[in-house]
Every structure is written in C-alpha cells, then in structure tokens.
C-alpha cells in the first residue's frame, strides 16, 4: 500500500468516526427545546425552555440542583419569558420585553425568581442574584403535589381576560405564577361612581325572544335530539319579564358586581353568589363580564347596558341594547320580584 492510499484510508476512518459521532449526537438530545405561546386580551406571551427529564433520579433539590443557586427552570440555554405588553407577575409590574428566568433555590426560605435582561446566558455558571443585568426579583412559592411530571413542563392554565397562571412542574414540585395582563377595560370604581346603580332591578327580556317562525324551524331541526331540544326550550323560557338582577358595590375589590337569575341558571350557581361584573364603557354605559367562582369567564360585548336617571341623578331604568344593531333586547326598572 503506497503512502497516498494509506493516507486516504486513515482519512476515511477519521471521517467515518466523525460522522458517526455527529449522527449519534443528533439522535440523542438530553433536553429538547420547547415553546409555549398564548395571547390573552391582545398580550402575546412566550415561554421558551429546554425540558430535562428525571431518568430514574429521585432527588432534585439539594442534590441534582444545589441549594442557594440561581437555577434556570430548564436546561441548556436559559429559559426565557417574552411579553408583548406590560404585565404583572405575582403582583409585581414587569415591562414588555424578553427576559431570562432564574429560580433562587433556598432550602429553608421561600424561593425567589429573578428576571434578567441578558437572554443569551447558558445555565452554567449560575449567575448571582445581583447579576449586572438583573431586572426584577419576585417572591414565589413552590409546593409538593400528588401528580408526577417526568419531563419538566411549563404551561398556561386558568386563562381569563385579565391573566392566567404560569405553571411550572418537575417531578412533584410545582410553582404557580399569577400572571396579570391589561384586559383593555377598567373594572374598578369608587363608591360615589356606582351608588346610583346599586339595588334590585326587575328585567324584561321578552322583546328579544326569537320570532315564532325561527322557533318552529329550530324545534324541527332538533326533533331527533331530545336533550338538545330540552336545552333549547329551557333557554327559550328565559325570554320573559320578571327576572331579578341585583347590583352591589364591593368596597374591597371596588367592583360593581351583579347577580342575575338567568346567569345563575346558565352556570348552575346560587343567587347568593355574584355571577357578573359591570365594565364601564362610558358614562352610564356598561358591558357585562360573566363570573364563575369569582373568576371572569368572558366579557359579553354583544350587548351593552344603558342607564337612565331621575332628577336627583339616581338610575331608574336600564335598557340592554344589541351592539350589532342597537335594538333593545332587555329593559329593567327598580323594584323587587314581589311587586
């Protein structure tokens, strides 16, 4: 074998070894990258992180991840949060932007979260809590739960018009971050602003009942589905006078909340618990936000409430109008259901 042939044979072996190593590396990635995105009331949220797995290990904190370090909740490049608009996290104001995310792991004290302007950091070495690009330090709570997550996970749960829960879990450890966004409306009032609206109202929605021709057609379409037909009949029965609506101001939350008979029926709740809030659009004009278990489910922009006043400035009538064509779909006067 001449020198040229020998050199080429050695080169081929080296290249083959290189390709095999490269191929194996491409196939085995310890912690895959993942992205979670969500838009809430016009605010875009993005969580970008790597997902390490337990792989038979049983203890994370104090062993796999030492105490008293600033650890990125993930692996490889630092986990990042990105917000298109200003938000709050656990009540702390956070400006729009992109941040690397670090948990301070403390054995005997509550954990803290650090947001860092530098989003190019690798997870090692761990940055100190007074890193030069430190933006915010936020108190967080971690807890042990019954469910088990093998591969580290972020998620957005309990989404509502004004925020959500950013949920982190690995193994049985969970951290829940309360995310607040601007819903585009103001829910709070002063007591003086809403005193004119408080009290019991008797609502008539009979004028919004669909025309008989449509009702006959819909009943025919549902004839083969008794359950759907019964739900339709139940819904239709609420287009009537005599529905009670109670409006009350809560000085603690500064909300003008309401309890509606129809809404209570719709969500299967008691009339003892507020099931809606009024959201101010302009003077004397509101839209309705539905509540369930104290959480805003939705804002009903399909209709608005318009109040009329007496000489003393007290509201005496409100009408509900369709936002599409301004038609009256409900009318209420002060009183009680026994009148």
C-alpha positions as CSV (number, residue, x, y, z in Angstrom):
1,X,0.0,0.0,0.0
2,X,1.6,3.3,-1.0
3,X,1.5,6.5,1.1
4,X,-1.3,8.1,-0.7
5,X,-3.6,5.0,-0.3
6,X,-2.6,4.7,3.3
7,X,-3.4,8.4,4.0
8,X,-6.8,8.1,2.2
9,X,-7.7,5.0,4.3
10,X,-6.8,6.8,7.5
11,X,-8.7,9.9,6.5
12,X,-11.8,7.8,5.6
13,X,-11.7,6.2,9.1
14,X,-11.4,9.6,10.8
15,X,-14.3,11.0,8.7
16,X,-16.4,7.9,9.3
17,X,-15.8,8.3,13.1
18,X,-16.7,12.0,12.9
19,X,-19.9,11.3,11.0
20,X,-20.9,8.5,13.4
21,X,-20.3,10.7,16.4
22,X,-22.2,13.6,14.8
23,X,-25.1,11.3,13.8
24,X,-25.3,9.9,17.3
25,X,-25.3,13.4,18.8
26,X,-28.1,14.4,16.5
27,X,-30.2,11.5,17.7
28,X,-29.6,11.9,21.4
29,X,-30.6,15.3,22.8
30,X,-30.8,15.2,26.5
31,X,-33.2,18.1,26.9
32,X,-35.4,19.1,23.9
33,X,-36.3,22.7,23.5
34,X,-40.0,23.7,23.7
35,X,-42.0,26.9,23.3
36,X,-45.4,27.7,24.9
37,X,-47.3,30.6,23.4
38,X,-50.6,32.2,24.3
39,X,-52.4,35.5,23.5
40,X,-54.6,37.0,26.3
41,X,-56.6,40.2,25.6
42,X,-54.0,41.2,23.0
43,X,-50.9,40.5,25.0
44,X,-48.6,37.8,23.5
45,X,-46.9,35.6,26.0
46,X,-44.0,33.2,25.0
47,X,-42.1,30.8,27.3
48,X,-39.0,29.2,25.6
49,X,-37.2,26.5,27.6
50,X,-35.4,23.1,27.5
51,X,-37.0,20.1,29.0
52,X,-34.8,17.9,31.2
53,X,-36.2,14.5,32.4
54,X,-35.8,12.7,35.7
55,X,-34.5,9.5,34.1
56,X,-34.7,7.5,37.3
57,X,-33.3,10.2,39.6
58,X,-35.3,10.8,42.7
59,X,-34.0,13.9,44.4
60,X,-33.7,17.2,42.5
61,X,-33.3,20.0,45.1
62,X,-30.1,19.9,47.2
63,X,-28.6,17.1,45.1
64,X,-29.2,17.3,41.3
65,X,-29.6,21.1,41.7
66,X,-27.7,22.5,44.7
67,X,-29.2,24.8,47.3
68,X,-28.5,28.6,47.2
69,X,-28.0,28.9,43.5
70,X,-29.9,30.9,40.8
71,X,-31.1,28.0,38.6
72,X,-32.8,28.4,35.2
73,X,-36.0,26.3,35.3
74,X,-35.0,24.1,32.4
75,X,-31.6,23.2,30.9
76,X,-29.0,24.3,28.3
77,X,-29.7,27.9,27.3
78,X,-31.6,29.8,29.9
79,X,-35.4,29.7,30.0
80,X,-36.9,32.9,28.7
81,X,-40.2,34.8,29.2
82,X,-41.3,37.2,26.5
83,X,-44.3,39.7,26.8
84,X,-45.5,42.0,24.1
85,X,-47.2,44.3,26.6
86,X,-46.6,45.2,30.2
87,X,-47.8,42.5,32.6
88,X,-47.6,41.7,36.3
89,X,-46.2,38.5,37.9
90,X,-47.4,37.8,41.4
91,X,-48.4,41.4,41.6
92,X,-45.0,42.8,40.5
93,X,-45.0,45.0,37.4
94,X,-43.0,43.7,34.5
95,X,-42.4,45.8,31.4
96,X,-42.9,44.4,27.9
97,X,-39.7,42.6,26.7
98,X,-37.8,39.3,26.8
99,X,-36.0,38.1,30.0
100,X,-34.0,35.1,31.1
101,X,-35.6,33.4,34.1
102,X,-33.9,32.0,37.2
103,X,-35.2,30.5,40.4
104,X,-33.2,31.0,43.6
105,X,-33.3,27.6,45.3
106,X,-33.4,28.0,49.0
107,X,-33.7,25.2,51.5
108,X,-35.3,26.9,54.5
109,X,-36.6,30.1,53.0
110,X,-39.1,30.8,50.3
111,X,-37.8,30.7,46.7
112,X,-37.4,33.8,44.6
113,X,-37.5,34.3,40.8
114,X,-35.0,36.5,39.0
115,X,-35.7,38.1,35.6
116,X,-32.6,39.1,33.8
117,X,-32.2,41.4,30.8
118,X,-29.5,39.1,29.4
119,X,-31.3,36.4,27.4
120,X,-28.1,34.7,26.0
121,X,-27.0,33.2,29.3
122,X,-26.2,29.4,29.5
123,X,-27.4,27.6,32.5
124,X,-23.8,27.3,33.8
125,X,-22.2,29.0,35.6
126,X,-25.1,30.1,37.7
127,X,-25.4,34.0,37.7
128,X,-25.5,35.6,41.1
129,X,-28.7,37.3,42.3
130,X,-27.0,40.7,41.9
131,X,-26.0,40.0,38.3
132,X,-25.3,43.2,36.4
133,X,-28.3,42.6,34.1
134,X,-30.7,41.8,37.0
135,X,-34.2,43.3,36.2
136,X,-36.6,42.1,38.9
137,X,-36.7,39.7,41.9
138,X,-40.1,38.2,42.6
139,X,-41.1,36.2,45.6
140,X,-42.5,32.8,44.5
141,X,-43.9,29.7,46.3
142,X,-43.1,26.1,45.5
143,X,-45.1,23.2,46.7
144,X,-45.2,19.4,46.5
145,X,-48.2,17.8,44.7
146,X,-49.5,14.3,44.2
147,X,-49.1,14.3,40.5
148,X,-45.8,13.4,38.9
149,X,-44.2,15.0,35.8
150,X,-41.2,13.1,34.4
151,X,-40.1,15.8,31.9
152,X,-40.0,19.4,33.1
153,X,-43.0,21.4,31.9
154,X,-44.3,24.9,31.7
155,X,-47.9,25.6,30.9
156,X,-50.5,28.4,31.0
157,X,-53.6,27.5,32.9
158,X,-56.8,29.2,34.2
159,X,-56.8,31.7,31.3
160,X,-59.1,34.6,31.7
161,X,-59.4,38.1,30.1
162,X,-57.1,39.7,32.7
163,X,-54.5,37.0,33.1
164,X,-53.6,33.4,33.7
165,X,-51.5,31.1,35.8
166,X,-48.0,30.3,34.6
167,X,-47.5,26.7,35.8
168,X,-44.1,25.1,36.2
169,X,-43.7,21.5,37.3
170,X,-40.9,18.9,37.5
171,X,-41.4,15.6,39.3
172,X,-43.7,16.5,42.2
173,X,-42.6,20.2,42.6
174,X,-44.9,22.9,41.3
175,X,-44.6,26.6,41.1
176,X,-47.6,28.7,40.1
177,X,-47.0,32.3,39.0
178,X,-50.0,34.7,38.8
179,X,-49.8,36.5,35.5
180,X,-51.8,39.7,35.1
181,X,-52.5,41.4,31.7
182,X,-54.4,44.5,30.8
183,X,-57.8,43.3,29.6
184,X,-58.5,46.6,27.9
185,X,-61.1,47.9,30.3
186,X,-61.3,49.1,33.9
187,X,-63.2,47.0,36.4
188,X,-62.8,49.3,39.4
189,X,-65.0,52.2,40.6
190,X,-65.3,54.5,43.6
191,X,-68.3,54.1,45.8
192,X,-69.6,57.5,44.6
193,X,-69.4,56.4,40.9
194,X,-71.7,53.5,41.3
195,X,-74.1,54.3,44.2
196,X,-76.7,55.4,41.7
197,X,-76.9,51.8,40.2
198,X,-77.0,49.7,43.3
199,X,-80.2,47.8,44.3
200,X,-82.7,45.3,42.9
201,X,-83.9,45.5,39.3
202,X,-86.6,43.6,37.5
203,X,-85.6,42.8,34.0
204,X,-87.8,42.0,31.0
205,X,-86.2,40.3,28.0
206,X,-89.3,39.2,26.2
207,X,-88.7,41.6,23.4
208,X,-85.6,39.6,22.4
209,X,-87.4,36.3,22.0
210,X,-86.7,34.9,18.5
211,X,-89.6,35.1,16.0
212,X,-92.1,32.2,16.0
213,X,-91.1,31.2,12.5
214,X,-87.5,30.6,13.6
215,X,-88.6,28.8,16.8
216,X,-90.7,26.3,14.7
217,X,-87.8,25.7,12.4
218,X,-85.3,25.1,15.2
219,X,-87.6,22.8,17.0
220,X,-88.0,20.7,13.8
221,X,-84.2,20.6,13.4
222,X,-83.8,19.3,17.0
223,X,-86.6,16.8,16.9
224,X,-84.3,13.8,16.8
225,X,-82.2,15.0,19.8
226,X,-84.4,15.2,22.9
227,X,-81.6,16.5,25.1
228,X,-80.7,19.3,22.7
229,X,-84.4,20.2,22.3
230,X,-84.9,20.3,26.1
231,X,-81.9,22.6,26.5
232,X,-83.3,24.9,23.8
233,X,-86.7,25.0,25.5
234,X,-85.1,25.9,28.8
235,X,-83.1,28.7,27.1
236,X,-86.2,30.0,25.4
237,X,-88.1,30.2,28.7
238,X,-85.8,33.0,29.9
239,X,-87.1,35.5,27.3
240,X,-89.7,36.8,29.8
241,X,-90.4,39.7,32.2
242,X,-89.9,39.4,36.0
243,X,-86.2,38.4,36.1
244,X,-84.4,39.6,39.2
245,X,-81.0,41.4,38.9
246,X,-79.2,42.6,42.0
247,X,-76.3,45.1,41.7
248,X,-74.0,45.8,44.6
249,X,-70.7,47.6,45.2
250,X,-67.8,45.7,46.9
251,X,-65.5,48.3,48.5
252,X,-62.7,45.7,49.0
253,X,-62.4,44.8,45.3
254,X,-64.0,48.1,44.1
255,X,-66.1,46.0,41.6
256,X,-69.8,46.7,40.7
257,X,-70.9,43.1,40.8
258,X,-74.3,41.7,39.9
259,X,-76.4,38.6,40.4
260,X,-78.7,37.6,37.6
261,X,-81.3,34.9,37.7
262,X,-80.7,33.9,34.1
263,X,-76.9,33.8,34.6
264,X,-77.3,31.7,37.8
265,X,-79.4,29.2,35.9
266,X,-77.0,29.2,33.0
267,X,-73.9,28.3,35.1
268,X,-75.8,26.3,37.7
269,X,-74.9,28.6,40.6
270,X,-76.8,30.1,43.6
271,X,-78.3,33.6,43.6
272,X,-76.3,34.1,46.8
273,X,-73.0,34.5,44.8
274,X,-72.3,37.3,42.3
275,X,-72.1,35.9,38.8
276,X,-71.2,39.0,36.8
277,X,-69.5,42.4,36.9
278,X,-70.3,45.6,35.1
279,X,-67.5,47.0,33.0
280,X,-67.7,50.7,32.2
281,X,-67.5,51.7,28.6
282,X,-68.6,55.4,29.0
283,X,-70.8,57.4,31.4
284,X,-73.8,55.3,32.3
285,X,-73.0,52.6,29.7
286,X,-71.6,49.2,30.7
287,X,-70.9,45.8,29.3
288,X,-71.3,42.6,31.3
289,X,-68.5,40.3,32.4
290,X,-69.5,36.8,33.4
291,X,-68.2,35.4,36.7
292,X,-67.7,31.8,37.8
293,X,-66.3,31.0,41.2
294,X,-65.1,34.6,41.4
295,X,-63.1,34.4,38.1
296,X,-64.0,36.4,35.0
297,X,-65.0,33.9,32.3
298,X,-65.7,36.3,29.5
299,X,-66.8,39.8,28.6
300,X,-70.1,39.9,26.7
301,X,-69.5,42.6,24.0
302,X,-72.7,41.5,22.1
303,X,-74.9,43.9,24.2
304,X,-74.5,46.9,26.4
305,X,-76.4,48.3,29.4
306,X,-77.6,51.9,29.2
307,X,-78.9,53.6,32.3
308,X,-81.5,56.4,32.6
309,X,-81.7,58.8,35.5
310,X,-84.2,60.8,37.6
311,X,-83.8,64.5,38.6
312,X,-81.7,63.5,41.6
313,X,-79.2,61.6,39.4
314,X,-80.3,58.1,40.5
315,X,-80.6,55.4,37.9
316,X,-84.3,54.4,37.5
317,X,-84.2,52.4,34.3
318,X,-81.7,50.5,32.3
319,X,-82.0,49.0,28.8
320,X,-79.9,46.4,27.2
321,X,-79.1,47.1,23.6
322,X,-77.6,44.8,20.9
323,X,-74.2,46.1,19.9
324,X,-74.8,44.9,16.4
325,X,-77.9,46.9,15.5
326,X,-78.8,48.9,18.7
327,X,-82.1,47.0,19.1
328,X,-83.4,46.9,22.7
329,X,-83.0,43.3,24.0
330,X,-83.9,43.9,27.6
331,X,-85.4,46.6,29.9
332,X,-85.3,46.8,33.7
333,X,-86.9,49.0,36.3
334,X,-86.2,49.3,40.0
335,X,-88.3,47.0,42.3
336,X,-88.4,43.6,43.7
337,X,-89.8,40.3,42.4
338,X,-92.8,40.5,44.8
339,X,-94.1,43.8,43.3
